[in-house]
Amino acid sequence: MAIRRVNPWSVLRFSLLFYFCLMLVFVIGLAILYMVVDAIGVVGSLEQLLESLGFGGEAGFEVNGAFLFRTLFLIGLISVVVWSALTLFFAFLYNLISDLVGGIEVTLTERR
């Protein structure tokens, strides 16, 4: 058997779902890490250190977790679109090269 053509529509659907799930895993993992670091007081210590270095002015320096994760989620969504478009480009490129060389040969055997 030979894989001669990859359907770009199925590649796009698969890659959108795959990269979105990957983004969710990273965002949720970072949220858990942020909560643990905040619970042990590292975020507060970092805020005090940055205040003592002169950041934040009169109001003081504060880490806004909601803003950080909202921005991280938006960057993640943009990354999902960019990586899916790149994967779609590679599917089109594979189809073009496959027309020239005949595709990738795959040998399948039955299990006993």
N, CA, C and O atoms as a printed pandas DataFrame, in Angstrom:
     atom_number atom_name residue_name chain_id  residue_number  x_coord  y_coord  z_coord
0              1         N          MET        A               1    0.839   -1.171    0.000
1              2        CA          MET        A               1    0.000    0.000    0.000
2              3         C          MET        A               1    0.888    1.240    0.000
3              4         O          MET        A               1    2.009    1.225    0.508
4              5         N          ALA        A               2    0.371    2.285   -0.569
5              6        CA          ALA        A               2    1.111    3.547   -0.602
6              7         C          ALA        A               2    0.183    4.687   -0.202
7              8         O          ALA        A               2   -0.970    4.749   -0.629
8              9         N          ILE        A               3    0.700    5.573    0.612
9             10        CA          ILE        A               3   -0.042    6.780    0.984
10            11         C          ILE        A               3    0.295    7.818   -0.076
11            12         O          ILE        A               3    1.398    8.366   -0.091
12            13         N          ARG        A               4   -0.648    8.082   -0.952
13            14        CA          ARG        A               4   -0.388    8.990   -2.069
14            15         C          ARG        A               4   -0.938   10.386   -1.824
15            16         O          ARG        A               4   -0.438   11.360   -2.385
16            17         N          ARG        A               5   -1.969   10.487   -0.985
17            18        CA          ARG        A               5   -2.594   11.792   -0.779
18            19         C          ARG        A               5   -3.125   11.878    0.643
19            20         O          ARG        A               5   -3.658   10.909    1.185
20            21         N          VAL        A               6   -2.973   13.037    1.229
21            22        CA          VAL        A               6   -3.515   13.316    2.561
22            23         C          VAL        A               6   -4.580   14.386    2.378
23            24         O          VAL        A               6   -4.332   15.417    1.753
24            25         N          ASN        A               7   -5.768   14.139    2.925
25            26        CA          ASN        A               7   -6.873   15.081    2.782
26            27         C          ASN        A               7   -6.599   16.311    3.655
27            28         O          ASN        A               7   -6.535   16.187    4.879
28            29         N          PRO        A               8   -6.439   17.490    3.053
29            30        CA          PRO        A               8   -6.124   18.696    3.835
30            31         C          PRO        A               8   -7.214   19.056    4.852
31            32         O          PRO        A               8   -6.903   19.561    5.931
32            33         N          TRP        A               9   -8.470   18.807    4.525
33            34        CA          TRP        A               9   -9.554   19.135    5.457
34            35         C          TRP        A               9   -9.448   18.285    6.724
35            36         O          TRP        A               9   -9.644   18.800    7.824
36            37         N          SER        A              10   -9.144   17.005    6.587
37            38        CA          SER        A              10   -9.017   16.149    7.774
38            39         C          SER        A              10   -7.763   16.515    8.567
39            40         O          SER        A              10   -7.764   16.446    9.796
40            41         N          VAL        A              11   -6.693   16.904    7.871
41            42        CA          VAL        A              11   -5.481   17.350    8.563
42            43         C          VAL        A              11   -5.770   18.616    9.363
43            44         O          VAL        A              11   -5.312   18.749   10.498
44            45         N          LEU        A              12   -6.526   19.544    8.784
45            46        CA          LEU        A              12   -6.855   20.786    9.488
46            47         C          LEU        A              12   -7.705   20.511   10.723
47            48         O          LEU        A              12   -7.434   21.055   11.794
48            49         N          ARG        A              13   -8.728   19.676   10.586
49            50        CA          ARG        A              13   -9.583   19.365   11.742
50            51         C          ARG        A              13   -8.794   18.682   12.844
51            52         O          ARG        A              13   -8.913   19.036   14.016
52            53         N          PHE        A              14   -7.980   17.692   12.459
53            54        CA          PHE        A              14   -7.189   16.972   13.451
54            55         C          PHE        A              14   -6.197   17.898   14.137
55            56         O          PHE        A              14   -6.066   17.862   15.361
56            57         N          SER        A              15   -5.494   18.728   13.366
57            58        CA          SER        A              15   -4.474   19.583   13.966
58            59         C          SER        A              15   -5.086   20.668   14.851
59            60         O          SER        A              15   -4.509   21.014   15.882
60            61         N          LEU        A              16   -6.241   21.209   14.468
61            62        CA          LEU        A              16   -6.896   22.191   15.338
62            63         C          LEU        A              16   -7.247   21.574   16.690
63            64         O          LEU        A              16   -6.996   22.173   17.736
64            65         N          LEU        A              17   -7.827   20.380   16.664
65            66        CA          LEU        A              17   -8.202   19.715   17.914
66            67         C          LEU        A              17   -6.961   19.324   18.717
67            68         O          LEU        A              17   -6.922   19.509   19.933
68            69         N          PHE        A              18   -5.954   18.786   18.038
69            70        CA          PHE        A              18   -4.735   18.353   18.719
70            71         C          PHE        A              18   -4.031   19.533   19.393
71            72         O          PHE        A              18   -3.690   19.452   20.573
72            73         N          TYR        A              19   -3.812   20.620   18.663
73            74        CA          TYR        A              19   -3.102   21.761   19.234
74            75         C          TYR        A              19   -3.928   22.484   20.300
75            76         O          TYR        A              19   -3.364   23.045   21.240
76            77         N          PHE        A              20   -5.259   22.475   20.164
77            78        CA          PHE        A              20   -6.092   23.072   21.209
78            79         C          PHE        A              20   -5.994   22.268   22.504
79            80         O          PHE        A              20   -5.885   22.844   23.586
80            81         N          CYS        A              21   -6.033   20.943   22.397
81            82        CA          CYS        A              21   -5.889   20.103   23.592
82            83         C          CYS        A              21   -4.510   20.283   24.225
83            84         O          CYS        A              21   -4.385   20.330   25.449
84            85         N          LEU        A              22   -3.489   20.381   23.398
85            86        CA          LEU        A              22   -2.139   20.611   23.904
86            87         C          LEU        A              22   -2.044   21.949   24.629
87            88         O          LEU        A              22   -1.398   22.051   25.672
88            89         N          MET        A              23   -2.692   22.979   24.071
89            90        CA          MET        A              23   -2.695   24.287   24.704
90            91         C          MET        A              23   -3.415   24.227   26.059
91            92         O          MET        A              23   -2.950   24.811   27.037
92            93         N          LEU        A              24   -4.545   23.523   26.109
93            94        CA          LEU        A              24   -5.268   23.403   27.377
94            95         C          LEU        A              24   -4.429   22.704   28.439
95            96         O          LEU        A              24   -4.442   23.106   29.602
96            97         N          VAL        A              25   -3.707   21.672   28.053
97            98        CA          VAL        A              25   -2.846   20.970   29.011
98            99         C          VAL        A              25   -1.800   21.926   29.577
99           100         O          VAL        A              25   -1.570   21.943   30.786
100          101         N          PHE        A              26   -1.163   22.722   28.716
101          102        CA          PHE        A              26   -0.156   23.671   29.189
102          103         C          PHE        A              26   -0.768   24.754   30.070
103          104         O          PHE        A              26   -0.199   25.082   31.111
104          105         N          VAL        A              27   -1.898   25.310   29.688
105          106        CA          VAL        A              27   -2.517   26.384   30.470
106          107         C          VAL        A              27   -2.964   25.861   31.833
107          108         O          VAL        A              27   -2.748   26.521   32.850
108          109         N          ILE        A              28   -3.583   24.685   31.862
109          110        CA          ILE        A              28   -4.033   24.119   33.138
110          111         C          ILE        A              28   -2.836   23.759   34.011
111          112         O          ILE        A              28   -2.865   23.969   35.224
112          113         N          GLY        A              29   -1.784   23.218   33.401
113          114        CA          GLY        A              29   -0.574   22.908   34.162
114          115         C          GLY        A              29    0.065   24.153   34.747
115          116         O          GLY        A              29    0.497   24.150   35.900
116          117         N          LEU        A              30    0.130   25.222   33.958
117          118        CA          LEU        A              30    0.687   26.470   34.475
118          119         C          LEU        A              30   -0.204   27.089   35.544
119          120         O          LEU        A              30    0.296   27.711   36.481
120          121         N          ALA        A              31   -1.516   26.927   35.414
121          122        CA          ALA        A              31   -2.425   27.444   36.443
122          123         C          ALA        A              31   -2.221   26.702   37.769
123          124         O          ALA        A              31   -2.220   27.316   38.836
124          125         N          ILE        A              32   -2.053   25.404   37.693
125          126        CA          ILE        A              32   -1.796   24.630   38.913
126          127         C          ILE        A              32   -0.462   25.042   39.525
127          128         O          ILE        A              32   -0.358   25.216   40.739
128          129         N          LEU        A              33    0.553   25.196   38.686
129          130        CA          LEU        A              33    1.864   25.625   39.175
130          131         C          LEU        A              33    1.785   27.015   39.802
131          132         O          LEU        A              33    2.398   27.258   40.841
132          133         N          TYR        A              34    1.035   27.932   39.181
133          134        CA          TYR        A              34    0.892   29.285   39.726
134          135         C          TYR        A              34    0.191   29.234   41.085
135          136         O          TYR        A              34    0.597   29.933   42.013
136          137         N          MET        A              35   -0.854   28.418   41.210
137          138        CA          MET        A              35   -1.557   28.328   42.495
138          139         C          MET        A              35   -0.656   27.772   43.592
139          140         O          MET        A              35   -0.709   28.236   44.731
140          141         N          VAL        A              36    0.173   26.780   43.257
141          142        CA          VAL        A              36    1.085   26.214   44.249
142          143         C          VAL        A              36    2.129   27.254   44.655
143          144         O          VAL        A              36    2.404   27.429   45.842
144          145         N          VAL        A              37    2.704   27.939   43.678
145          146        CA          VAL        A              37    3.724   28.952   43.959
146          147         C          VAL        A              37    3.123   30.104   44.759
147          148         O          VAL        A              37    3.777   30.644   45.651
148          149         N          ASP        A              38    1.889   30.483   44.448
149          150        CA          ASP        A              38    1.213   31.544   45.196
150          151         C          ASP        A              38    0.910   31.091   46.616
151          152         O          ASP        A              38    1.018   31.881   47.554
152          153         N          ALA        A              39    0.533   29.827   46.785
153          154        CA          ALA        A              39    0.189   29.315   48.111
154          155         C          ALA        A              39    1.406   29.256   49.036
155          156         O          ALA        A              39    1.265   29.442   50.245
156          157         N          ILE        A              40    2.582   29.003   48.497
157          158        CA          ILE        A              40    3.761   28.943   49.364
158          159         C          ILE        A              40    4.422   30.307   49.537
159          160         O          ILE        A              40    5.419   30.428   50.248
160          161         N          GLY        A              41    3.868   31.341   48.887
161          162        CA          GLY        A              41    4.304   32.706   49.138
162          163         C          GLY        A              41    5.382   33.249   48.217
163          164         O          GLY        A              41    5.937   34.317   48.475
164          165         N          VAL        A              42    5.682   32.537   47.158
165          166        CA          VAL        A              42    6.727   33.008   46.249
166          167         C          VAL        A              42    6.275   34.249   45.490
167          168         O          VAL        A              42    7.075   35.155   45.252
168          169         N          VAL        A              43    5.013   34.300   45.111
169          170        CA          VAL        A              43    4.502   35.454   44.358
170          171         C          VAL        A              43    4.564   36.716   45.225
171          172         O          VAL        A              43    4.960   37.780   44.748
172          173         N          GLY        A              44    4.179   36.597   46.479
173          174        CA          GLY        A              44    4.253   37.745   47.386
174          175         C          GLY        A              44    5.685   38.219   47.595
175          176         O          GLY        A              44    5.951   39.420   47.631
176          177         N          SER        A              45    6.601   37.271   47.732
177          178        CA          SER        A              45    8.018   37.632   47.884
178          179         C          SER        A              45    8.545   38.316   46.634
179          180         O          SER        A              45    9.318   39.270   46.724
180          181         N          LEU        A              46    8.133   37.834   45.468
181          182        CA          LEU        A              46    8.550   38.448   44.210
182          183         C          LEU        A              46    8.006   39.870   44.092
183          184         O          LEU        A              46    8.708   40.768   43.626
184          185         N          GLU        A              47    6.753   40.077   44.514
185          186        CA          GLU        A              47    6.170   41.422   44.492
186          187         C          GLU        A              47    6.952   42.357   45.397
187          188         O          GLU        A              47    7.237   43.491   45.012
188          189         N          GLN        A              48    7.306   41.897   46.603
189          190        CA          GLN        A              48    8.074   42.734   47.538
190          191         C          GLN        A              48    9.456   43.047   46.984
191          192         O          GLN        A              48    9.943   44.169   47.124
192          193         N          LEU        A              49   10.092   42.058   46.352
193          194        CA          LEU        A              49   11.410   42.282   45.776
194          195         C          LEU        A              49   11.350   43.323   44.665
195          196         O          LEU        A              49   12.202   44.209   44.599
196          197         N          LEU        A              50   10.356   43.224   43.798
197          198        CA          LEU        A              50   10.223   44.178   42.700
198          199         C          LEU        A              50    9.872   45.574   43.212
199          200         O          LEU        A              50   10.310   46.574   42.644
200          201         N          GLU        A              51    9.081   45.639   44.289
201          202        CA          GLU        A              51    8.799   46.948   44.911
202          203         C          GLU        A              51   10.071   47.564   45.466
203          204         O          GLU        A              51   10.302   48.763   45.313
204          205         N          SER        A              52   10.893   46.750   46.107
205          206        CA          SER        A              52   12.132   47.292   46.695
206          207         C          SER        A              52   13.129   47.722   45.616
207          208         O          SER        A              52   13.996   48.558   45.872
208          209         N          LEU        A              53   13.011   47.160   44.419
209          210        CA          LEU        A              53   13.875   47.568   43.313
210          211         C          LEU        A              53   13.352   48.797   42.584
211          212         O          LEU        A              53   14.010   49.316   41.682
212          213         N          GLY        A              54   12.148   49.270   42.980
213          214        CA          GLY        A              54   11.630   50.509   42.413
214          215         C          GLY        A              54   10.538   50.328   41.374
215          216         O          GLY        A              54   10.088   51.310   40.784
216          217         N          PHE        A              55   10.105   49.118   41.139
217          218        CA          PHE        A              55    9.023   48.896   40.180
218          219         C          PHE        A              55    7.674   49.121   40.855
219          220         O          PHE        A              55    7.521   48.822   42.039
220          221         N          GLY        A              56    6.714   49.636   40.131
221          222        CA          GLY        A              56    5.365   49.803   40.654
222          223         C          GLY        A              56    5.061   51.184   41.184
223          224         O          GLY        A              56    3.891   51.524   41.361
224          225         N          GLY        A              57    6.048   51.972   41.439
225          226        CA          GLY        A              57    5.810   53.343   41.906
226          227         C          GLY        A              57    5.214   53.386   43.294
227          228         O          GLY        A              57    5.522   52.550   44.144
228          229         N          GLU        A              58    4.338   54.390   43.520
229          230        CA          GLU        A              58    3.717   54.598   44.832
230          231         C          GLU        A              58    2.692   53.524   45.169
231          232         O          GLU        A              58    2.532   53.163   46.335
232          233         N          ALA        A              59    1.999   53.012   44.159
233          234        CA          ALA        A              59    0.951   52.030   44.406
234          235         C          ALA        A              59    1.513   50.660   44.753
235          236         O          ALA        A              59    0.793   49.828   45.305
236          237         N          GLY        A              60    2.764   50.409   44.447
237          238        CA          GLY        A              60    3.361   49.106   44.713
238          239         C          GLY        A              60    3.233   48.209   43.495
239          240         O          GLY        A              60    2.555   48.549   42.526
240          241         N          PHE        A              61    3.880   47.081   43.553
241          242        CA          PHE        A              61    3.875   46.142   42.443
242          243         C          PHE        A              61    2.966   44.979   42.796
243          244         O          PHE        A              61    3.045   44.434   43.896
244          245         N          GLU        A              62    2.105   44.601   41.864
245          246        CA          GLU        A              62    1.194   43.483   42.107
246          247         C          GLU        A              62    1.134   42.606   40.863
247          248         O          GLU        A              62    0.980   43.106   39.749
248          249         N          VAL        A              63    1.256   41.294   41.060
249          250        CA          VAL        A              63    1.130   40.327   39.978
250          251         C          VAL        A              63   -0.353   40.021   39.817
251          252         O          VAL        A              63   -0.999   39.548   40.752
252          253         N          ASN        A              64   -0.893   40.291   38.627
253          254        CA          ASN        A              64   -2.303   40.067   38.351
254          255         C          ASN        A              64   -2.442   38.730   37.621
255          256         O          ASN        A              64   -2.208   38.650   36.416
256          257         N          GLY        A              65   -2.821   37.691   38.351
257          258        CA          GLY        A              65   -2.925   36.352   37.787
258          259         C          GLY        A              65   -3.982   36.237   36.709
259          260         O          GLY        A              65   -3.781   35.523   35.727
260          261         N          ALA        A              66   -5.100   36.920   36.867
261          262        CA          ALA        A              66   -6.169   36.858   35.862
262          263         C          ALA        A              66   -5.693   37.428   34.532
263          264         O          ALA        A              66   -5.965   36.861   33.473
264          265         N          PHE        A              67   -4.977   38.561   34.591
265          266        CA          PHE        A              67   -4.440   39.153   33.362
266          267         C          PHE        A              67   -3.410   38.231   32.715
267          268         O          PHE        A              67   -3.395   38.070   31.494
268          269         N          LEU        A              68   -2.549   37.627   33.537
269          270        CA          LEU        A              68   -1.526   36.725   33.005
270          271         C          LEU        A              68   -2.152   35.549   32.263
271          272         O          LEU        A              68   -1.727   35.214   31.158
272          273         N          PHE        A              69   -3.158   34.924   32.865
273          274        CA          PHE        A              69   -3.738   33.727   32.240
274          275         C          PHE        A              69   -4.666   34.078   31.086
275          276         O          PHE        A              69   -4.814   33.281   30.160
276          277         N          ARG        A              70   -5.286   35.234   31.117
277          278        CA          ARG        A              70   -6.084   35.671   29.967
278          279         C          ARG        A              70   -5.159   35.904   28.764
279          280         O          ARG        A              70   -5.466   35.497   27.643
280          281         N          THR        A              71   -4.035   36.559   29.015
281          282        CA          THR        A              71   -3.059   36.794   27.954
282          283         C          THR        A              71   -2.451   35.483   27.474
283          284         O          THR        A              71   -2.271   35.281   26.273
284          285         N          LEU        A              72   -2.137   34.602   28.399
285          286        CA          LEU        A              72   -1.584   33.298   28.040
286          287         C          LEU        A              72   -2.568   32.498   27.194
287          288         O          LEU        A              72   -2.160   31.831   26.243
288          289         N          PHE        A              73   -3.856   32.553   27.523
289          290        CA          PHE        A              73   -4.872   31.839   26.750
290          291         C          PHE        A              73   -4.985   32.415   25.340
291          292         O          PHE        A              73   -5.092   31.661   24.373
292          293         N          LEU        A              74   -4.962   33.737   25.214
293          294        CA          LEU        A              74   -5.025   34.353   23.883
294          295         C          LEU        A              74   -3.793   34.023   23.042
295          296         O          LEU        A              74   -3.909   33.758   21.845
296          297         N          ILE        A              75   -2.630   34.040   23.659
297          298        CA          ILE        A              75   -1.416   33.639   22.943
298          299         C          ILE        A              75   -1.518   32.178   22.531
299          300         O          ILE        A              75   -1.084   31.806   21.441
300          301         N          GLY        A              76   -2.086   31.353   23.395
301          302        CA          GLY        A              76   -2.279   29.943   23.072
302          303         C          GLY        A              76   -3.217   29.745   21.893
303          304         O          GLY        A              76   -2.963   28.904   21.031
304          305         N          LEU        A              77   -4.306   30.517   21.849
305          306        CA          LEU        A              77   -5.236   30.402   20.719
306          307         C          LEU        A              77   -4.580   30.834   19.410
307          308         O          LEU        A              77   -4.791   30.208   18.371
308          309         N          ILE        A              78   -3.793   31.891   19.460
309          310        CA          ILE        A              78   -3.071   32.325   18.263
310          311         C          ILE        A              78   -2.077   31.250   17.834
311          312         O          ILE        A              78   -1.915   30.988   16.642
312          313         N          SER        A              79   -1.420   30.635   18.797
313          314        CA          SER        A              79   -0.480   29.558   18.484
314          315         C          SER        A              79   -1.177   28.358   17.866
315          316         O          SER        A              79   -0.636   27.728   16.957
316          317         N          VAL        A              80   -2.374   28.033   18.347
317          318        CA          VAL        A              80   -3.143   26.918   17.775
318          319         C          VAL        A              80   -3.416   27.181   16.296
319          320         O          VAL        A              80   -3.257   26.289   15.463
320          321         N          VAL        A              81   -3.826   28.402   15.973
321          322        CA          VAL        A              81   -4.126   28.742   14.583
322          323         C          VAL        A              81   -2.859   28.703   13.727
323          324         O          VAL        A              81   -2.878   28.187   12.609
324          325         N          VAL        A              82   -1.758   29.248   14.253
325          326        CA          VAL        A              82   -0.514   29.286   13.484
326          327         C          VAL        A              82    0.016   27.873   13.240
327          328         O          VAL        A              82    0.386   27.540   12.114
328          329         N          TRP        A              83    0.058   27.045   14.275
329          330        CA          TRP        A              83    0.572   25.683   14.110
330          331         C          TRP        A              83   -0.334   24.836   13.229
331          332         O          TRP        A              83    0.148   23.990   12.476
332          333         N          SER        A              84   -1.643   25.056   13.318
333          334        CA          SER        A              84   -2.561   24.321   12.440
334          335         C          SER        A              84   -2.365   24.729   10.991
335          336         O          SER        A              84   -2.412   23.887   10.095
336          337         N          ALA        A              85   -2.144   26.015   10.755
337          338        CA          ALA        A              85   -1.886   26.476    9.388
338          339         C          ALA        A              85   -0.575   25.902    8.865
339          340         O          ALA        A              85   -0.479   25.541    7.693
340          341         N          LEU        A              86    0.427   25.818    9.722
341          342        CA          LEU        A              86    1.701   25.235    9.320
342          343         C          LEU        A              86    1.545   23.751    8.993
343          344         O          LEU        A              86    2.124   23.265    8.021
344          345         N          THR        A              87    0.776   23.038    9.790
345          346        CA          THR        A              87    0.516   21.627    9.525
346          347         C          THR        A              87   -0.256   21.456    8.225
347          348         O          THR        A              87    0.018   20.530    7.461
348          349         N          LEU        A              88   -1.204   22.326    7.967
349          350        CA          LEU        A              88   -1.956   22.282    6.715
350          351         C          LEU        A              88   -1.030   22.541    5.525
351          352         O          LEU        A              88   -1.153   21.892    4.487
352          353         N          PHE        A              89   -0.109   23.485    5.676
353          354        CA          PHE        A              89    0.870   23.745    4.621
354          355         C          PHE        A              89    1.703   22.494    4.341
355          356         O          PHE        A              89    1.964   22.165    3.184
356          357         N          PHE        A              90    2.120   21.795    5.406
357          358        CA          PHE        A              90    2.904   20.576    5.216
358          359         C          PHE        A              90    2.083   19.479    4.546
359          360         O          PHE        A              90    2.631   18.673    3.793
360          361         N          ALA        A              91    0.771   19.438    4.809
361          362        CA          ALA        A              91   -0.083   18.462    4.130
362          363         C          ALA        A              91   -0.147   18.763    2.632
363          364         O          ALA        A              91   -0.058   17.852    1.809
364          365         N          PHE        A              92   -0.302   20.040    2.280
365          366        CA          PHE        A              92   -0.298   20.416    0.869
366          367         C          PHE        A              92    1.062   20.113    0.233
367          368         O          PHE        A              92    1.129   19.646   -0.904
368          369         N          LEU        A              93    2.127   20.377    0.958
369          370        CA          LEU        A              93    3.469   20.107    0.455
370          371         C          LEU        A              93    3.673   18.609    0.249
371          372         O          LEU        A              93    4.264   18.191   -0.746
372          373         N          TYR        A              94    3.183   17.800    1.191
373          374        CA          TYR        A              94    3.280   16.350    1.033
374          375         C          TYR        A              94    2.532   15.896   -0.214
375          376         O          TYR        A              94    3.030   15.060   -0.966
376          377         N          ASN        A              95    1.338   16.443   -0.437
377          378        CA          ASN        A              95    0.556   16.049   -1.608
378          379         C          ASN        A              95    1.289   16.408   -2.901
379          380         O          ASN        A              95    1.258   15.638   -3.862
380          381         N          LEU        A              96    1.940   17.557   -2.934
381          382        CA          LEU        A              96    2.694   17.944   -4.130
382          383         C          LEU        A              96    3.891   17.026   -4.364
383          384         O          LEU        A              96    4.134   16.588   -5.489
384          385         N          ILE        A              97    4.628   16.741   -3.311
385          386        CA          ILE        A              97    5.799   15.868   -3.442
386          387         C          ILE        A              97    5.369   14.441   -3.755
387          388         O          ILE        A              97    6.031   13.738   -4.518
388          389         N          SER        A              98    4.265   14.022   -3.167
389          390        CA          SER        A              98    3.757   12.671   -3.420
390          391         C          SER        A              98    3.382   12.475   -4.884
391          392         O          SER        A              98    3.547   11.377   -5.417
392          393         N          ASP        A              99    2.880   13.518   -5.545
393          394        CA          ASP        A              99    2.574   13.415   -6.967
394          395         C          ASP        A              99    3.844   13.166   -7.785
395          396         O          ASP        A              99    3.793   12.522   -8.833
396          397         N          LEU        A             100    4.974   13.674   -7.310
397          398        CA          LEU        A             100    6.233   13.501   -8.040
398          399         C          LEU        A             100    6.871   12.134   -7.797
399          400         O          LEU        A             100    7.344   11.492   -8.735
400          401         N          VAL        A             101    6.885   11.690   -6.541
401          402        CA          VAL        A             101    7.636   10.480   -6.199
402          403         C          VAL        A             101    6.755    9.259   -5.935
403          404         O          VAL        A             101    7.274    8.153   -5.786
404          405         N          GLY        A             102    5.452    9.435   -5.874
405          406        CA          GLY        A             102    4.561    8.287   -5.711
406          407         C          GLY        A             102    4.121    7.989   -4.294
407          408         O          GLY        A             102    3.468    6.969   -4.073
408          409         N          GLY        A             103    4.438    8.810   -3.340
409          410        CA          GLY        A             103    3.941    8.619   -1.982
410          411         C          GLY        A             103    4.880    7.804   -1.116
411          412         O          GLY        A             103    6.017    7.518   -1.494
412          413         N          ILE        A             104    4.380    7.436    0.057
413          414        CA          ILE        A             104    5.137    6.626    1.011
414          415         C          ILE        A             104    4.544    5.229    0.993
415          416         O          ILE        A             104    3.336    5.049    1.146
416          417         N          GLU        A             105    5.417    4.237    0.805
417          418        CA          GLU        A             105    4.947    2.862    0.794
418          419         C          GLU        A             105    4.855    2.341    2.208
419          420         O          GLU        A             105    5.761    2.534    3.018
420          421         N          VAL        A             106    3.736    1.669    2.498
421          422        CA          VAL        A             106    3.498    1.081    3.812
422          423         C          VAL        A             106    3.173   -0.382    3.593
423          424         O          VAL        A             106    2.338   -0.716    2.752
424          425         N          THR        A             107    3.831   -1.263    4.348
425          426        CA          THR        A             107    3.555   -2.689    4.257
426          427         C          THR        A             107    2.786   -3.103    5.501
427          428         O          THR        A             107    3.246   -2.882    6.621
428          429         N          LEU        A             108    1.623   -3.700    5.310
429          430        CA          LEU        A             108    0.770   -4.140    6.408
430          431         C          LEU        A             108    0.781   -5.665    6.466
431          432         O          LEU        A             108    0.761   -6.326    5.428
432          433         N          THR        A             109    0.812   -6.220    7.666
433          434        CA          THR        A             109    0.734   -7.663    7.845
434          435         C          THR        A             109   -0.367   -7.978    8.839
435          436         O          THR        A             109   -0.729   -7.152    9.677
436          437         N          GLU        A             110   -0.887   -9.178    8.732
437          438        CA          GLU        A             110   -1.924   -9.605    9.672
438          439         C          GLU        A             110   -1.286  -10.222   10.889
439          440         O          GLU        A             110   -0.240  -10.865   10.792
440          441         N          ARG        A             111   -1.913  -10.030   12.045
441          442        CA          ARG        A             111   -1.459  -10.668   13.272
442          443         C          ARG        A             111   -2.024  -12.075   13.322
443          444         O          ARG        A             111   -3.112  -12.339   12.812
444          445         N          ARG        A             112   -1.287  -12.955   13.928
445          446        CA          ARG        A             112   -1.748  -14.346   14.043
446          447         C          ARG        A             112   -2.330  -14.583   15.407
447          448         O          ARG        A             112   -2.774  -15.692   15.704
